[in-house]
């Protein structure tokens, strides 16, 4: 039977509406930081973003800084930003395929960046590469050996980008498919269902689409979906609202917002 969030007085959505936050932690597994030339962000400094995380009840935001992804800021500098806000900020080390020496020297430092660096961020299309290109081999082998997360930017052209082939080649890396291969939902589901159990769909941009969260839960199960926002591109409240408003069970909602990632990374990271 279809569930309406307004029918249930004690629903999670009602709690969010009344209290401004949920009574369990929420993990945002896909964020950014800093200005970007494509858009004007009013609140994109670490201080402003952390204030917003506190307001919305986010336990950790795992982000990659725009300047880092564009090659202008070292991963080590992003670690320093995290250290300023140790309770809230975690990072993905940005992997830029054109900077092979930096990839090697950065990954040699990865353990020293604990607990701030939790995984790697790869944006093949932004860096004019396919995920299966040899320039990613060193980083993906590293993630595979360590069994750490790799957040990969994906969109509807995912089937042409070598994603399925790559996740099969590195069966122990934990792949988070950012934006759930937006639009190529069947392909995203195939990546989850026909992999080694090492693939999760990350929801950034999806909560604005009616009916898609329900469809993804049906296709892969809520245990394989993670919450993310692209903050400051999208907002925590909008994205949490989209998940709470989806026609899925409260268990599904809790899996997406915190249980799945706590199963993967624990509660103390
Ligand atoms: Zn992003």
Boltz pocket constraint, residues with backbone or C-beta under 6 A from the ligand:
constraints:
  - pocket:
      binder: B
      contacts: [[A, 30], [A, 31], [A, 32], [A, 178], [A, 230]]
      max_distance: 6.0
